[in-house]
Amino acid sequence: MKSLYIHIPFCQSRCIYCGFYSTTLLALRDSYVSALISEMKMREPGSDISTIYLGGGTPSQLTTEQLHTFLYNINNVYRVAQDAEITIECNPDDITEEYALSIRKMGFNRVSLGAQTFSDERLRTIRRRHNAQQVDNAIAILRKAGFKNISIDLMYGFPGETLSQWQSDIRHAISLQPQHISAYSLMYEEGTPLHRMLTEGKIEETDEDLSLQMFETLVSQLTAAGYEHYEISNFALPSFRSRHNSAYWHDIPYIGLGAAAHSYDMRSRSWNIADVKEYIRIIGTGKRPEEDSETIDADTHYNDIVTTAMRTREGIPFEILTPEQRRYLLDTAKPMAERGLLTISDTHVSLTHSGIFVSNSVMAELIKA
């Protein structure tokens, strides 16, 4: 079984922190959907699919007619499992009763909402379109439409944000009882307006000690509320882990469709051109819109496993490693296990609670240079 990712790059406006490929050229949506349908017929048709994920960008900027056409063709081109997890990322202000009922009827069974924060002031700072009340409204509408698997994204470490303000955001998120919460520290991606503001001295980055306190607070409050901390930045109520994202962390092949999308088959990785107009043009010539690809050798595969599986609660299973990789992992892991950063069992190497807080440096030690 494989996972299917579809990149929908359209946004009404760009958030100042976003480093993902996106465009505000909404007039190209029909042409883009047609190109996506053509690409799926070129890329491993007939594959068995266990999860489908529409990410962006803002997938909820597609009309319900465009979404219906696209999903209809996915089911014709691929063999989609009856119990497939089918996720769409949405902006809270795009969720209306009509829209929620439509996407539920056409087969979506999981919605990921970009909440980010429940402070209207901080939402304005990062130029989000919605306000805090619209997150609450969207969740109520989705539940009324029959969605039983709702995820929300949160951010912390905004310029000037205090620990008490972050605690308030966490409490608000818990009160909404979503099945899944993803929480990330605000990143200053090079090339974004936020990064320029930082380099120009207009804002200051949250200091490392406060950022660590915010992460510790996140973990303690969510686990106390019954959420499983199953991946460094992800928390789920029992049985509501993201199956699609878990596929990435557990070395399962995936097909990527759309501008800037990546595909992986365990032997190689390829990625599409990050330009919606050029993507549409190349598809029109009957060719795959790949910008480049790489062959994955044994060392690269090992490093990929370290930087993905190690992020999860279970860690790295020995069974997916070669004997040589297993020896290397154990040799490099033992000193960190002695420092209390890793746990070594008969079947896995995983991060301890202390190791989670320095996970980047732990993984850097484990990879093969």
TIDO-958496 format. One record per residue: residue in one letter; x, y negated, z negated of N, C-alpha, C in turn. Coordinates in pm, whole numbers, always signed. Example, Ala and Ser with C-alpha at 12.3 -4.5 7.8 and 13.67 -1.06 7.14 Angstrom:
code n.xx n.yy n.zz ca.xx ca.yy ca.zz c.xx c.yy c.zz
A +1319 +569 -780 +1230 +450 -780 +1320 +330 -780 $
S +1285 +225 -708 +1367 +106 -714 +1290 -3 -787 $
This chain:
code n.xx n.yy n.zz ca.xx ca.yy ca.zz c.xx c.yy c.zz
M +84 +120 +0 +0 +0 +0 +88 -126 +0 $
K +41 -229 +69 +114 -355 +74 +24 -469 +26 $
S +89 -581 -6 +16 -702 -39 +19 -796 +81 $
L -84 -878 +91 -95 -973 +202 -104 -1114 +147 $
Y -9 -1198 +189 -11 -1339 +149 -37 -1425 +271 $
I -126 -1523 +257 -157 -1616 +365 -134 -1758 +315 $
H -47 -1831 +384 -18 -1968 +342 -111 -2065 +415 $
I -189 -2138 +336 -279 -2241 +389 -220 -2376 +349 $
P -153 -2447 +440 -72 -2562 +401 -148 -2694 +386 $
F -279 -2694 +411 -351 -2821 +419 -382 -2880 +281 $
C -361 -3009 +269 -394 -3085 +147 -455 -3219 +188 $
Q -551 -3266 +109 -604 -3400 +132 -497 -3505 +106 $
S -419 -3481 +1 -307 -3569 -33 -201 -3484 -102 $
R -77 -3530 -101 +32 -3452 -159 +57 -3494 -303 $
C +75 -3395 -390 +115 -3421 -528 +264 -3454 -528 $
I +308 -3539 -619 +445 -3590 -612 +550 -3489 -656 $
Y +507 -3376 -716 +603 -3277 -766 +617 -3156 -673 $
C +530 -3142 -575 +519 -3017 -500 +631 -3001 -398 $
G +701 -2886 -408 +807 -2856 -314 +766 -2754 -209 $
F +642 -2705 -215 +593 -2609 -115 +559 -2683 +15 $
Y +568 -2610 +126 +535 -2673 +253 +385 -2703 +258 $
S +352 -2828 +292 +212 -2868 +306 +200 -2979 +410 $
T +78 -3004 +453 +51 -3109 +550 -87 -3169 +523 $
T -105 -3294 +561 -236 -3358 +548 -308 -3364 +683 $
L -259 -3290 +783 -318 -3290 +917 -438 -3196 +922 $
L -547 -3237 +857 -665 -3151 +843 -731 -3120 +978 $
A -707 -3203 +1078 -768 -3180 +1209 -715 -3052 +1275 $
L -606 -2999 +1224 -547 -2879 +1282 -600 -2749 +1221 $
R -696 -2758 +1132 -739 -2637 +1060 -795 -2529 +1152 $
D -880 -2566 +1247 -937 -2464 +1337 -828 -2395 +1418 $
S -735 -2475 +1472 -626 -2418 +1551 -538 -2329 +1465 $
Y -519 -2368 +1341 -433 -2291 +1250 -497 -2157 +1216 $
V -626 -2157 +1188 -696 -2031 +1158 -688 -1937 +1277 $
S -704 -1989 +1399 -693 -1906 +1518 -552 -1848 +1531 $
A -452 -1930 +1499 -313 -1883 +1505 -288 -1775 +1400 $
L -344 -1792 +1281 -329 -1690 +1176 -387 -1556 +1220 $
I -502 -1561 +1285 -565 -1438 +1332 -476 -1371 +1437 $
S -415 -1452 +1524 -323 -1396 +1624 -201 -1336 +1558 $
E -148 -1404 +1456 -28 -1352 +1391 -55 -1220 +1321 $
M -169 -1207 +1255 -196 -1082 +1183 -202 -963 +1279 $
K -243 -988 +1405 -248 -880 +1504 -108 -841 +1551 $
M -10 -932 +1529 +130 -904 +1564 +207 -840 +1449 $
R +160 -861 +1328 +239 -826 +1210 +179 -706 +1136 $
E +226 -588 +1170 +191 -463 +1103 +39 -437 +1095 $
P -31 -448 +1208 -175 -415 +1205 -195 -270 +1162 $
G -305 -246 +1094 -335 -112 +1045 -277 -81 +909 $
S -201 -175 +851 -141 -152 +719 -249 -141 +611 $
D -219 -61 +509 -307 -50 +392 -276 -166 +298 $
I -378 -242 +263 -361 -364 +184 -432 -348 +49 $
S -357 -376 -60 -415 -364 -194 -450 -498 -257 $
T -383 -605 -213 -415 -739 -264 -404 -840 -150 $
I -488 -942 -157 -484 -1053 -61 -479 -1182 -141 $
Y -391 -1273 -100 -376 -1398 -175 -366 -1515 -78 $
L -460 -1609 -87 -454 -1732 -10 -395 -1841 -98 $
G -271 -1883 -64 -204 -1986 -142 -175 -2108 -56 $
G -122 -2210 -120 -101 -2333 -42 +8 -2421 -94 $
G -6 -2552 -57 -122 -2612 +2 -248 -2601 -83 $
T -360 -2620 -17 -490 -2612 -84 -584 -2529 +2 $
P -590 -2396 -20 -678 -2312 +60 -825 -2355 +57 $
S -866 -2417 -54 -1006 -2460 -62 -1035 -2579 +28 $
Q -934 -2626 +103 -957 -2728 +205 -1007 -2666 +336 $
L -1001 -2534 +347 -1065 -2469 +461 -1216 -2466 +438 $
T -1292 -2479 +544 -1438 -2471 +532 -1479 -2326 +506 $
T -1598 -2307 +456 -1644 -2170 +432 -1655 -2093 +564 $
E -1686 -2162 +672 -1693 -2096 +803 -1554 -2047 +845 $
Q -1453 -2130 +824 -1317 -2090 +860 -1270 -1973 +774 $
L -1301 -1977 +645 -1264 -1867 +555 -1333 -1737 +594 $
H -1461 -1747 +628 -1537 -1628 +666 -1478 -1565 +792 $
T -1447 -1648 +891 -1387 -1598 +1015 -1255 -1528 +987 $
F -1176 -1588 +900 -1044 -1534 +869 -1055 -1400 +796 $
L -1138 -1395 +692 -1154 -1270 +617 -1213 -1159 +703 $
Y -1305 -1193 +790 -1365 -1093 +881 -1256 -1028 +965 $
N -1163 -1109 +1015 -1055 -1055 +1098 -953 -976 +1016 $
I -927 -1017 +894 -837 -939 +808 -891 -797 +793 $
N -1019 -786 +770 -1079 -654 +751 -1082 -571 +879 $
N -1077 -638 +994 -1071 -566 +1121 -929 -521 +1156 $
V -830 -600 +1115 -691 -573 +1153 -623 -480 +1053 $
Y -654 -497 +923 -589 -416 +819 -691 -326 +750 $
R -639 -224 +680 -724 -137 +599 -719 -189 +456 $
V -818 -267 +419 -822 -331 +288 -889 -237 +188 $
A -822 -211 +76 -875 -121 -26 -1007 -173 -80 $
Q -1095 -80 -115 -1226 -120 -166 -1216 -202 -294 $
D -1114 -171 -376 -1098 -242 -502 -989 -350 -493 $
A -963 -399 -371 -857 -498 -352 -883 -624 -433 $
E -777 -678 -490 -784 -808 -556 -769 -914 -447 $
I -868 -1003 -434 -867 -1104 -327 -877 -1242 -392 $
T -767 -1316 -389 -754 -1442 -462 -750 -1561 -368 $
I -812 -1670 -408 -799 -1796 -338 -762 -1905 -438 $
E -662 -1984 -404 -627 -2100 -485 -721 -2214 -449 $
C -770 -2285 -551 -865 -2393 -529 -829 -2515 -612 $
N -860 -2631 -559 -858 -2752 -640 -992 -2761 -713 $
P -990 -2800 -840 -1116 -2805 -916 -1223 -2890 -851 $
D -1186 -3000 -787 -1286 -3090 -729 -1344 -3037 -597 $
D -1290 -2927 -545 -1348 -2866 -426 -1460 -2768 -460 $
I -1473 -2735 -588 -1569 -2631 -629 -1708 -2690 -648 $
T -1799 -2654 -558 -1940 -2687 -573 -2017 -2556 -586 $
E -2142 -2562 -626 -2222 -2440 -639 -2230 -2367 -506 $
E -2251 -2441 -397 -2263 -2381 -266 -2132 -2314 -225 $
Y -2020 -2382 -251 -1890 -2328 -212 -1858 -2202 -292 $
A -1883 -2207 -423 -1854 -2091 -509 -1936 -1969 -467 $
L -2063 -1989 -441 -2149 -1877 -398 -2103 -1821 -264 $
S -2060 -1910 -174 -2016 -1867 -41 -1890 -1781 -48 $
I -1790 -1827 -123 -1664 -1750 -127 -1682 -1619 -204 $
R -1771 -1619 -302 -1798 -1493 -374 -1867 -1394 -281 $
K -1962 -1442 -203 -2036 -1354 -112 -1945 -1296 -5 $
M -1847 -1373 +42 -1761 -1325 +150 -1650 -1232 +102 $
G -1636 -1213 -31 -1545 -1111 -80 -1435 -1154 -175 $
F -1417 -1283 -195 -1319 -1325 -294 -1367 -1284 -433 $
N -1275 -1226 -513 -1313 -1185 -649 -1223 -1244 -755 $
R -1131 -1331 -716 -1042 -1399 -812 -1014 -1540 -761 $
V -1022 -1636 -851 -994 -1776 -816 -884 -1829 -907 $
S -787 -1896 -847 -680 -1961 -922 -697 -2111 -910 $
L -723 -2176 -1022 -749 -2320 -1025 -624 -2398 -1067 $
G -590 -2499 -990 -477 -2585 -1025 -519 -2692 -1124 $
A -528 -2657 -1251 -568 -2754 -1354 -453 -2848 -1386 $
Q -335 -2793 -1415 -210 -2862 -1449 -210 -2926 -1587 $
T -309 -3011 -1616 -319 -3074 -1747 -463 -3121 -1767 $
F -502 -3141 -1893 -636 -3193 -1923 -630 -3340 -1964 $
S -521 -3405 -1929 -506 -3549 -1952 -527 -3622 -1819 $
D -628 -3706 -1812 -652 -3783 -1689 -533 -3872 -1657 $
E -467 -3924 -1760 -351 -4010 -1737 -238 -3932 -1670 $
R -209 -3812 -1721 -102 -3733 -1660 -141 -3684 -1521 $
L -268 -3654 -1500 -313 -3615 -1365 -293 -3729 -1266 $
R -320 -3851 -1309 -297 -3966 -1220 -148 -3984 -1193 $
T -65 -3959 -1296 +80 -3975 -1280 +134 -3886 -1168 $
I +85 -3763 -1161 +136 -3669 -1059 +49 -3670 -933 $
R -50 -3762 -932 -135 -3785 -814 -220 -3665 -777 $
R -275 -3600 -879 -374 -3496 -854 -507 -3562 -820 $
R -587 -3494 -735 -714 -3551 -691 -823 -3542 -797 $
H -815 -3440 -882 -925 -3413 -975 -902 -3482 -1110 $
N -1006 -3480 -1193 -992 -3523 -1332 -1017 -3403 -1423 $
A -991 -3422 -1550 -997 -3310 -1645 -1136 -3249 -1653 $
Q -1240 -3330 -1651 -1376 -3279 -1662 -1411 -3188 -1546 $
Q -1352 -3213 -1431 -1382 -3131 -1313 -1328 -2988 -1327 $
V -1225 -2970 -1409 -1177 -2832 -1435 -1283 -2755 -1512 $
D -1335 -2817 -1619 -1440 -2754 -1698 -1562 -2723 -1611 $
N -1599 -2820 -1527 -1716 -2801 -1441 -1693 -2687 -1342 $
A -1573 -2681 -1284 -1542 -2579 -1183 -1551 -2439 -1243 $
I -1498 -2422 -1363 -1502 -2290 -1427 -1647 -2248 -1454 $
A -1728 -2343 -1501 -1870 -2312 -1527 -1941 -2272 -1397 $
I -1913 -2343 -1289 -1977 -2314 -1160 -1933 -2177 -1109 $
L -1803 -2147 -1119 -1752 -2018 -1072 -1812 -1902 -1150 $
R -1825 -1920 -1280 -1886 -1813 -1361 -2032 -1792 -1323 $
K -2101 -1900 -1300 -2242 -1890 -1260 -2255 -1817 -1126 $
A -2155 -1834 -1039 -2156 -1770 -907 -2116 -1623 -915 $
G -2072 -1577 -1033 -2040 -1436 -1050 -1894 -1401 -1060 $
F -1805 -1501 -1064 -1662 -1472 -1076 -1629 -1432 -1220 $
K -1563 -1319 -1232 -1525 -1267 -1363 -1373 -1263 -1381 $
N -1301 -1321 -1285 -1155 -1323 -1291 -1107 -1461 -1244 $
I -1085 -1549 -1340 -1046 -1687 -1312 -911 -1714 -1378 $
S -820 -1770 -1300 -688 -1808 -1350 -674 -1960 -1343 $
I -602 -2017 -1439 -572 -2160 -1429 -422 -2181 -1441 $
D -373 -2280 -1367 -232 -2320 -1374 -219 -2440 -1466 $
L -117 -2434 -1551 -85 -2547 -1639 +60 -2587 -1619 $
M +90 -2715 -1649 +226 -2765 -1647 +257 -2833 -1779 $
Y +383 -2828 -1818 +427 -2902 -1936 +561 -2968 -1908 $
G +598 -3061 -1994 +723 -3134 -1973 +707 -3255 -1884 $
F +586 -3313 -1882 +567 -3438 -1807 +650 -3549 -1871 $
P +695 -3647 -1792 +768 -3760 -1850 +688 -3826 -1962 $
G +746 -3832 -2080 +680 -3896 -2193 +581 -3809 -2269 $
E +558 -3686 -2223 +463 -3597 -2291 +518 -3552 -2426 $
T +431 -3554 -2527 +472 -3510 -2661 +430 -3365 -2685 $
L +487 -3306 -2788 +451 -3169 -2823 +304 -3160 -2861 $
S +253 -3258 -2933 +112 -3254 -2974 +19 -3265 -2854 $
Q +58 -3341 -2752 -24 -3350 -2631 -28 -3216 -2558 $
W +86 -3148 -2554 +92 -3016 -2491 +8 -2916 -2571 $
Q +15 -2922 -2702 -67 -2833 -2785 -215 -2855 -2757 $
S -254 -2979 -2734 -393 -3011 -2702 -434 -2948 -2569 $
D -345 -2952 -2470 -373 -2888 -2341 -392 -2738 -2357 $
I -307 -2676 -2437 -317 -2531 -2457 -450 -2496 -2525 $
R -486 -2573 -2629 -613 -2547 -2698 -731 -2561 -2604 $
H -725 -2662 -2518 -834 -2684 -2422 -843 -2565 -2325 $
A -727 -2520 -2278 -726 -2405 -2187 -786 -2282 -2253 $
I -748 -2255 -2376 -801 -2139 -2449 -952 -2150 -2466 $
S -1000 -2272 -2491 -1144 -2291 -2513 -1226 -2256 -2389 $
L -1165 -2267 -2271 -1235 -2235 -2147 -1239 -2085 -2119 $
Q -1157 -2008 -2192 -1153 -1861 -2183 -1131 -1808 -2041 $
P -1033 -1862 -1969 -1001 -1800 -1839 -938 -1664 -1863 $
Q -948 -1577 -1765 -890 -1443 -1781 -737 -1445 -1767 $
H -685 -1550 -1706 -541 -1555 -1676 -494 -1700 -1683 $
I -373 -1719 -1735 -313 -1854 -1742 -168 -1845 -1694 $
S -132 -1930 -1599 +7 -1946 -1557 +53 -2083 -1605 $
A +171 -2089 -1664 +219 -2216 -1720 +365 -2236 -1685 $
Y +395 -2351 -1628 +529 -2379 -1579 +578 -2514 -1628 $
S +707 -2521 -1652 +769 -2650 -1682 +774 -2733 -1554 $
L +743 -2860 -1564 +746 -2950 -1448 +886 -2949 -1388 $
M +894 -2920 -1259 +1022 -2913 -1190 +1041 -3036 -1102 $
Y +1166 -3079 -1092 +1200 -3195 -1010 +1267 -3144 -882 $
E +1183 -3099 -789 +1233 -3039 -665 +1293 -3147 -575 $
E +1414 -3120 -526 +1481 -3216 -438 +1396 -3242 -315 $
G +1384 -3368 -277 +1304 -3406 -162 +1163 -3449 -195 $
T +1121 -3430 -321 +986 -3472 -361 +990 -3615 -416 $
P +877 -3686 -411 +871 -3820 -470 +909 -3819 -619 $
L +873 -3712 -691 +905 -3704 -833 +1056 -3702 -854 $
H +1126 -3627 -770 +1273 -3621 -780 +1335 -3758 -751 $
R +1279 -3828 -654 +1332 -3963 -623 +1310 -4057 -741 $
M +1194 -4048 -805 +1167 -4131 -921 +1267 -4104 -1034 $
L +1306 -3976 -1047 +1403 -3939 -1149 +1541 -3995 -1117 $
T +1585 -3977 -993 +1719 -4024 -955 +1728 -4177 -955 $
E +1615 -4244 -934 +1613 -4390 -937 +1597 -4447 -1077 $
G +1585 -4358 -1177 +1576 -4401 -1315 +1439 -4454 -1355 $
K +1336 -4424 -1275 +1202 -4473 -1308 +1133 -4386 -1413 $
I +1177 -4261 -1425 +1124 -4170 -1526 +1239 -4091 -1587 $
E +1213 -4030 -1702 +1314 -3947 -1766 +1263 -3804 -1780 $
E +1354 -3708 -1758 +1319 -3568 -1771 +1306 -3532 -1919 $
T +1212 -3443 -1950 +1196 -3396 -2088 +1324 -3327 -2134 $
D +1370 -3361 -2254 +1496 -3302 -2299 +1480 -3153 -2327 $
E +1592 -3083 -2325 +1591 -2937 -2331 +1530 -2884 -2461 $
D +1558 -2949 -2574 +1505 -2902 -2702 +1353 -2909 -2704 $
L +1298 -3022 -2656 +1153 -3037 -2655 +1090 -2938 -2557 $
S +1153 -2918 -2442 +1101 -2821 -2344 +1096 -2681 -2405 $
L +1200 -2646 -2481 +1203 -2515 -2546 +1092 -2505 -2651 $
Q +1070 -2611 -2727 +961 -2613 -2826 +826 -2594 -2758 $
M +810 -2659 -2643 +684 -2648 -2569 +661 -2505 -2523 $
F +767 -2440 -2476 +753 -2301 -2431 +722 -2210 -2550 $
E +790 -2230 -2661 +765 -2148 -2780 +620 -2165 -2827 $
T +572 -2289 -2823 +433 -2316 -2863 +336 -2247 -2769 $
L +365 -2253 -2640 +281 -2186 -2539 +268 -2038 -2570 $
V +381 -1972 -2591 +381 -1828 -2616 +305 -1794 -2744 $
S +333 -1868 -2850 +271 -1835 -2979 +120 -1860 -2977 $
Q +75 -1970 -2918 -68 -2001 -2919 -147 -1907 -2827 $
L -92 -1875 -2711 -166 -1788 -2620 -169 -1644 -2669 $
T -58 -1595 -2721 -59 -1457 -2772 -150 -1445 -2894 $
A -154 -1550 -2977 -245 -1550 -3092 -391 -1548 -3048 $
A -416 -1603 -2928 -553 -1607 -2875 -590 -1481 -2797 $
G -499 -1383 -2795 -530 -1255 -2731 -477 -1237 -2590 $
Y -395 -1333 -2544 -338 -1321 -2409 -208 -1243 -2415 $
E -190 -1152 -2321 -67 -1074 -2310 +36 -1155 -2232 $
H +154 -1171 -2291 +263 -1242 -2223 +335 -1139 -2136 $
Y +285 -1119 -2013 +333 -1006 -1933 +442 -1045 -1833 $
E +464 -1173 -1815 +571 -1224 -1730 +610 -1360 -1786 $
I +731 -1404 -1763 +782 -1523 -1832 +683 -1639 -1831 $
S +620 -1666 -1717 +530 -1781 -1706 +383 -1743 -1698 $
N +350 -1615 -1722 +214 -1570 -1699 +156 -1493 -1817 $
F +28 -1518 -1842 -43 -1464 -1957 -180 -1415 -1910 $
A -222 -1301 -1961 -350 -1245 -1916 -423 -1178 -2031 $
L -556 -1187 -2028 -636 -1105 -2116 -621 -959 -2072 $
P -649 -863 -2159 -630 -721 -2124 -697 -685 -1992 $
S -622 -621 -1904 -663 -571 -1773 -678 -681 -1667 $
F -630 -803 -1698 -644 -912 -1600 -510 -968 -1552 $
R -405 -886 -1556 -279 -929 -1493 -304 -959 -1345 $
S -228 -1052 -1289 -236 -1077 -1146 -174 -959 -1072 $
R -256 -882 -1003 -204 -767 -930 -117 -810 -813 $
H -154 -921 -749 -76 -967 -634 +64 -1012 -676 $
N +72 -1099 -775 +204 -1145 -819 +285 -1032 -879 $
S +218 -938 -946 +289 -823 -1001 +356 -741 -892 $
A +298 -742 -772 +360 -670 -660 +496 -730 -627 $
Y +506 -863 -631 +636 -928 -606 +738 -885 -711 $
W +697 -882 -835 +789 -853 -945 +827 -705 -952 $
H +748 -619 -886 +774 -475 -893 +816 -415 -759 $
D +873 -499 -672 +939 -451 -550 +845 -378 -454 $
I +723 -431 -441 +627 -374 -348 +629 -457 -220 $
P +633 -396 -102 +638 -470 +24 +517 -562 +42 $
Y +538 -672 +113 +428 -765 +139 +441 -824 +279 $
I +326 -861 +333 +316 -926 +463 +279 -1072 +439 $
G +351 -1164 +503 +321 -1306 +489 +275 -1365 +621 $
L +162 -1431 +621 +108 -1496 +740 +104 -1646 +720 $
G +133 -1720 +826 +120 -1865 +820 +254 -1937 +817 $
A +248 -2067 +836 +368 -2151 +834 +437 -2137 +698 $
A +568 -2112 +701 +654 -2101 +583 +634 -1972 +503 $
A +548 -1882 +548 +524 -1757 +475 +640 -1660 +493 $
H +665 -1579 +388 +771 -1479 +389 +710 -1339 +395 $
S +784 -1246 +457 +745 -1105 +461 +863 -1021 +414 $
Y +831 -903 +355 +935 -818 +296 +894 -672 +311 $
D +986 -588 +362 +954 -446 +379 +1056 -355 +310 $
M +1134 -411 +216 +1236 -341 +138 +1367 -323 +216 $
R +1361 -332 +348 +1483 -325 +429 +1526 -461 +480 $
S +1428 -550 +496 +1458 -684 +546 +1355 -784 +494 $
R +1393 -911 +506 +1303 -1020 +466 +1304 -1121 +579 $
S +1188 -1173 +615 +1179 -1274 +720 +1090 -1388 +673 $
W +1107 -1503 +734 +1024 -1617 +697 +989 -1699 +820 $
N +867 -1751 +818 +814 -1826 +930 +858 -1972 +926 $
I +853 -2034 +1040 +889 -2175 +1051 +795 -2261 +967 $
A +851 -2358 +896 +772 -2444 +806 +729 -2571 +878 $
D +647 -2553 +980 +597 -2665 +1060 +468 -2618 +1125 $
V +356 -2675 +1083 +227 -2622 +1127 +207 -2638 +1277 $
K +249 -2750 +1335 +233 -2769 +1480 +318 -2670 +1558 $
E +443 -2652 +1515 +533 -2559 +1583 +486 -2415 +1564 $
Y +432 -2386 +1445 +376 -2253 +1419 +266 -2222 +1519 $
I +174 -2315 +1537 +62 -2295 +1629 +113 -2280 +1773 $
R +212 -2363 +1810 +267 -2358 +1945 +332 -2223 +1975 $
I +415 -2174 +1882 +486 -2048 +1904 +388 -1931 +1913 $
I +289 -1929 +1825 +187 -1825 +1829 +118 -1824 +1965 $
G +97 -1943 +2020 +32 -1955 +2151 +111 -1894 +2264 $
T +242 -1876 +2245 +326 -1813 +2347 +329 -1661 +2332 $
G +262 -1609 +2228 +258 -1466 +2206 +376 -1413 +2126 $
K +454 -1502 +2066 +570 -1460 +1988 +545 -1478 +1839 $
R +622 -1404 +1758 +617 -1425 +1613 +683 -1559 +1579 $
P +627 -1631 +1483 +679 -1765 +1451 +791 -1762 +1346 $
E +879 -1663 +1355 +983 -1648 +1252 +1096 -1749 +1273 $
E +1135 -1812 +1163 +1251 -1902 +1167 +1380 -1822 +1155 $
D +1379 -1719 +1067 +1499 -1638 +1047 +1461 -1513 +969 $
S +1560 -1424 +957 +1541 -1302 +879 +1675 -1256 +825 $
E +1671 -1165 +728 +1794 -1110 +673 +1775 -962 +645 $
T +1882 -887 +667 +1883 -746 +631 +1923 -735 +484 $
I +1852 -651 +411 +1876 -640 +267 +1965 -520 +240 $
D +2090 -547 +199 +2181 -437 +166 +2158 -395 +20 $
A +2231 -296 -25 +2208 -239 -158 +2230 -342 -269 $
D +2335 -424 -257 +2363 -524 -361 +2255 -632 -365 $
T +2211 -676 -247 +2104 -777 -242 +1975 -721 -302 $
H +1945 -595 -271 +1825 -533 -326 +1833 -525 -478 $
Y +1950 -487 -528 +1969 -482 -673 +1948 -620 -735 $
N +2008 -723 -677 +1994 -859 -731 +1850 -906 -727 $
D +1779 -870 -619 +1637 -906 -611 +1558 -842 -725 $
I +1587 -716 -753 +1519 -646 -862 +1547 -714 -996 $
V +1672 -752 -1018 +1709 -818 -1144 +1631 -949 -1162 $
T +1622 -1029 -1055 +1559 -1161 -1068 +1407 -1159 -1058 $
T +1350 -1041 -1036 +1203 -1032 -1034 +1154 -943 -1148 $
A +1195 -816 -1147 +1146 -723 -1250 +1187 -766 -1391 $
M +1304 -828 -1405 +1347 -869 -1539 +1257 -977 -1598 $
R +1181 -1045 -1513 +1088 -1148 -1562 +967 -1087 -1633 $
T +943 -958 -1611 +822 -896 -1662 +843 -838 -1802 $
R +733 -812 -1868 +739 -755 -2002 +810 -620 -2004 $
E +786 -538 -1901 +845 -405 -1896 +992 -408 -1858 $
G +1033 -508 -1781 +1171 -518 -1739 +1202 -431 -1618 $
I +1327 -387 -1607 +1374 -311 -1491 +1365 -161 -1519 $
P +1287 -87 -1439 +1282 +58 -1457 +1403 +125 -1390 $
F +1464 +217 -1460 +1581 +286 -1404 +1547 +365 -1277 $
E +1423 +412 -1268 +1386 +502 -1159 +1395 +437 -1021 $
I +1393 +303 -1013 +1402 +238 -882 +1545 +202 -846 $
L +1642 +236 -932 +1783 +205 -907 +1858 +329 -862 $
T +1963 +306 -786 +2054 +417 -752 +2139 +447 -876 $
P +2202 +564 -882 +2289 +595 -998 +2397 +490 -1020 $
E +2456 +438 -911 +2561 +336 -925 +2503 +206 -980 $
Q +2384 +168 -931 +2319 +45 -981 +2282 +58 -1128 $
R +2238 +177 -1166 +2201 +201 -1306 +2324 +187 -1396 $
R +2435 +244 -1355 +2558 +232 -1435 +2600 +86 -1449 $
Y +2593 +13 -1337 +2632 -128 -1340 +2540 -207 -1434 $
L +2411 -183 -1423 +2315 -253 -1508 +2342 -224 -1655 $
L +2361 -99 -1690 +2384 -62 -1830 +2514 -122 -1883 $
D +2618 -120 -1801 +2747 -175 -1844 +2737 -324 -1872 $
T +2664 -396 -1787 +2652 -541 -1807 +2546 -576 -1911 $
A +2449 -486 -1931 +2341 -515 -2026 +2382 -490 -2171 $
K +2471 -395 -2195 +2504 -356 -2333 +2555 -473 -2418 $
P +2647 -558 -2369 +2690 -671 -2453 +2576 -765 -2490 $
M +2481 -784 -2398 +2368 -873 -2427 +2267 -805 -2519 $
A +2258 -673 -2511 +2173 -599 -2605 +2229 -613 -2746 $
E +2360 -611 -2758 +2423 -627 -2890 +2400 -767 -2947 $
R +2379 -865 -2859 +2350 -1002 -2903 +2201 -1025 -2924 $
G +2120 -922 -2903 +1977 -932 -2928 +1896 -993 -2815 $
L +1955 -998 -2694 +1886 -1060 -2581 +1815 -958 -2491 $
L +1859 -833 -2497 +1800 -728 -2415 +1770 -606 -2500 $
T +1670 -529 -2456 +1639 -399 -2514 +1667 -292 -2409 $
I +1741 -189 -2448 +1769 -77 -2356 +1699 +47 -2410 $
S +1603 +97 -2331 +1533 +219 -2370 +1579 +334 -2279 $
D +1514 +448 -2289 +1550 +561 -2203 +1509 +538 -2058 $
T +1417 +444 -2037 +1363 +426 -1901 +1376 +285 -1844 $
H +1400 +184 -1931 +1400 +45 -1886 +1506 -39 -1957 $
V +1539 -152 -1894 +1609 -261 -1962 +1516 -382 -1955 $
S +1489 -444 -2069 +1394 -556 -2072 +1443 -666 -2165 $
L +1389 -784 -2144 +1421 -898 -2228 +1358 -883 -2366 $
T +1430 -923 -2469 +1371 -935 -2603 +1300 -1070 -2610 $
H +1234 -1094 -2723 +1170 -1225 -2742 +1273 -1336 -2733 $
S +1388 -1316 -2792 +1495 -1418 -2785 +1549 -1431 -2644 $
G +1558 -1319 -2573 +1611 -1321 -2438 +1526 -1399 -2340 $
I +1395 -1401 -2364 +1304 -1474 -2275 +1344 -1621 -2265 $
F +1390 -1678 -2377 +1419 -1821 -2380 +1549 -1857 -2308 $
V +1631 -1758 -2279 +1755 -1782 -2203 +1760 -1686 -2083 $
S +1644 -1659 -2026 +1633 -1556 -1923 +1719 -1586 -1801 $
N +1728 -1712 -1762 +1808 -1745 -1643 +1954 -1706 -1661 $
S +2009 -1735 -1777 +2149 -1701 -1801 +2168 -1549 -1814 $
V +2069 -1481 -1871 +2074 -1334 -1881 +2077 -1273 -1742 $
M +1986 -1317 -1656 +1980 -1262 -1520 +2106 -1294 -1442 $
A +2161 -1414 -1465 +2285 -1451 -1396 +2399 -1356 -1433 $
E +2399 -1307 -1557 +2502 -1214 -1601 +2483 -1075 -1539 $
L +2357 -1038 -1513 +2327 -904 -1465 +2344 -886 -1315 $
I +2332 -993 -1238 +2338 -978 -1093 +2482 -953 -1048 $
K +2492 -896 -929 +2624 -873 -869 +2664 -994 -787 $
A +2778 -1053 -817 +2821 -1173 -747 +2863 -1139 -604 $
